[in-house]
């Protein structure tokens, strides 16, 4: 078994049949709080810095997830996992395991050395892209599922009852990629299964290249999803009295082999992407991150939803931005925050800021948990975005200070902001409104579209907000043209406002003839209560 040195390890980061909806055991924690806070780490860090355990507990962490089985090898021996499990539980926290079942293309582990394996060893096989090039990770060939099942049985025998398949459980190299392994074996099996010939295979490859939805591509994606779901079901059967969940990448869906409806009833880590200050500081990226979390929440109950509150590398996301990410879970009603920085821990100083932020968000979350945000601006991620889209949502409307709601199908009212591939489907008559007004981006370049077309800029969103809402008295909204998320919970008589800027801002919430003013520090979130119509 490969055993890395401390330096090497600390620099690292941590199916073939149709299936009915699976029902996993309800996720449980030994804590009674509605909002729980989890942390991924590893025994080698704790060996070297045992005081971190008390730091985590005193900061409000409820559950620790230890690095387990990594695509064919064990970074830490089972005995070490068991020993730290006992210490963690004695400290008053629950202990679980996060596996990396398939690997991840490239050096996602940040290992920085040649002797930390970044790819599975033989007999695990490389994946093949449509152009014939190869890569390691995120593909299913024997013996990947079999070895993961064996690892799960060992973990269950060691007393672990909750495992995440992490980083990420998918069959695509990254967001926006139409996935599946295009190797000779998969090609042969696919053509035989669906009765296709060589011309159909060439058509499939062309549709992947041009992102055009055809019968062969639909069949390919369904078949790819069957493979990944089948692997999950086999792994689930390896520890039937325990809980198994998956981490899905940013906007992960069918194009990556993830048929999200197959995992209803199971733990799900919702996809995020902005893991460092350079990306998270961009305002639109905050709306994209929130958009992804809201989309994935369509498929998982709040109690089973976990965040992907990740920094990578560990010191590249400031404590201020990490605390700001908590707002995404609060707004999405994701009950379990999962902090992750790989195996290298966050700087210890981060917890000075994180601890009070965690308490604040937990208290706010209690007030809106279970209540559904409502509003005239509609969040929708349709078939074409999930199957062939490039994972760039039309998300800037979330920053316009206007209430919104999530639609699983085209709504019957309001304004629905479509990403480019859903907008193209609407322009071509493949996606139809049930009463909502579709809104597209100018950048989509559509010659004809059945609705408003807006520049993907804040000023265009603000102008559109005023055209839509200045004469409505049935919806609260922010009057100022300042970037902020405004979530309205009429059943809780409350509004949440998230300041998306780093500077303090003052907002006026208008509701009919009423006005409420609130000043928020940079990146902060506030709850306004007793928001009712006249």
PyMOL commands that set and color helices and strands:
alter all, ss='L'
color gray80, all
select helices_A, chain A and resi 6-10+43-48+52-59+78-90+144-157+184-194+198-210+215-238+254-256+260-263+277-280+283-299+302-304+319-332+350-368+383-388+396-399+420-427+442-444+458-469+490-492
alter helices_A, ss='H'
color red, helices_A
select strands_A, chain A and resi 36-41+63-70+73-74+94-100+127-128+134-135+162-165+243-247+268-269+305-306+309-310+336-340+377-380+404-407+415-417+437-441+453-454+477-478+484-489+494-499+505-511+514-520+525-528
alter strands_A, ss='S'
color yellow, strands_A
deselect
rebuild
show_as cartoon
